Amino acid sequence: MTPDAGGDSDSVWKTPYERQTHAKEPMLELLNLNLGGTTPFSHRFPAGGITVVVGPNNSGKTRLARCIAGLERSPPGTVAIDGVDVSGLGARKRRVGLVYQAFVNYPNWTVFRNIASPLVAAGARRERVARKVEDLARRLQIDDLLERMPHELSGGQQQRVAVARALAQGGQVLVMDEPLVNLDFKLREELELQLRELVQAEGVAVVYFTSDPKDAFKLGDEVVLLHDRKKLQSGPPLAVYQAPASALAADLLSEPRANRIDGQTLVRPEHLRLSPHGEGDVVFQAEVRAVETSGAETFLHCCVQGQDWVARLPGMPRVEDGGKVRLYAAPTDILRFKSTQHPAETIKVQGFKQTT
């Protein structure tokens, strides 16, 4: 599958009969949505999958999330759910679940009542309410907490309640705006696994907004790179990582950010090593300014030709602050872009030595 480098696809709204004959109809479709960028935003979000939207602060993530959920007046363009144009509908009529990074639960209601609230508001029968609440609670491992109040829960437990309530709405789309950012590492891992299982079981389209590129690889069936209120690129995370459409796209999916050799030439921190890979490696002379390690990997903060670089190395190599080292990169790991919208190509780097 070739990653989409920001191009917009045509769309035709179908009748219910036509939708039945197209099994791969996207659950959520945005067409020519004006987020304030230089080009309109268009994208199709499949049912039963997680699309991770990655972008820095002020890139348009929150506005896009609110437009999907119907929490603010839709800008010019079309929002369609299951083939039906809902652009003119408010949040209550769109059946879109929304989970924020803050724990938004009713403080005076038990966990059971919090999860049940959208079902009760919709007039569901008591038996169906109990069955749905207990099923979601079991899947999210909070079935033993149904009689507790929100203030008696941990942060991770509160966020599970918020996710369960959003899914209890029976919506076809679930929007998640950095929901795990305030949780510790262990809780994040648990919820990430549970979220994937729930999405597959419920068949909803999840749009997960984040500024952390690692979320795209952990959670995403696909990734959308958003910057300055426009789509830079989309596709399966690994495909976008391997074939970024621009230096900016490569940066957004790198952690730490990619090292600049010049304006449109870069190398990722994880592609640098302290010893040669093989013949033809590019060699960079680096002055080490700081070393930090997690045990499994080590980050060297360096200066290369007057620029701040980071090398992400496996294990715990013995390197001292203030020392000078050689960093090696395979020629195939050096990326150069002809312009901001052309895929990277392998090049011979001028001004740096190559091993022979």
JONOR-V667603 format. One line per field, one symbol per residue. ss: DSSP state (H for helix, E for strand, C for the rest). phi: phi as a letter, one per 20 degrees, with the letter a starting at -180 (. if undefined). psi: psi as a letter, one per 40 degrees, with the letter a starting at -180 (. if undefined). A space follows every 50 residues. Layout:
ss->???
phi->???
psi->???
//
This chain:
ss->CCCECCCCCCCCCCCHHHHHCCCCCCCEEEEEECCCCCCCEEEEECCCCE EEEECCCCCCHHHHHHHHHCCCCCCCCEEEECCEECCCCCHHHHCEEEEE CCCCCCCCCEHHHHHHHHHHHCCCCHHHHHHHHHHHHHHCCCHHHCCCEH HHCCHHHHHHHHHHHHHHCCCCEEEEECCCCCCCHHHHHHHHHHHHHHHH HHCCEEEEEECCCHHHHHHCCEEEEEECCEEEEEECHHHHHHCCCCHHHH HHCCCCCCEEEECCEEECHHHCECCCCCCCCEEEEEEEEEEEECCCEEEE EEEECCEEEEEEEECCCCCCCCCEEEEEECHHHEEECCCCCCCCEECCCC CCEECC
phi->.efeenfedfbcfdfgffffecfegffccdcleeeoefcfecaddffmcd deedafgmeofffffffffnebgffgpcdcclndfdgeeeffeeldfcce feedcffedfggffffgffffenffgffgffffffffffelcfedfeeeg fedffffffffffffffffmfeccdcdlfdfeefgffgffffffffffff femeedddebddffffffdffbccedblmbeeabqggfffffcfebffff ffddbfffeeebgdcbbfgfeececferfngeddecdfdbcccdnfbcde ecdclndfccdddfmcfecdgnfdcdddcfgfeedcdfbfcdgfcfceee ncfcfc
psi->hhihfeihiiihhiidddddegdfhidhhhhfhheeadiihiihhiieih hhhhiiifeeddddddddefeihhihahhhhfehhedeiiddeefhihhi dihgihdeiidddddedddddefiiddddddddddddddefeeeedeiid eeiidddddddddddddedeiehhhhgfeedeiidddddddddddddddd ddfihhhhhiehdddddddhdiihhhhffihdiiahddddddgieidddd ddfihiiihhdadehihideeiieiidaieihhhhihhdihiieddihhh hihhfeihihhhiiagighiieihihhihideehhhhdaefhiiihihhi eiihi.
//
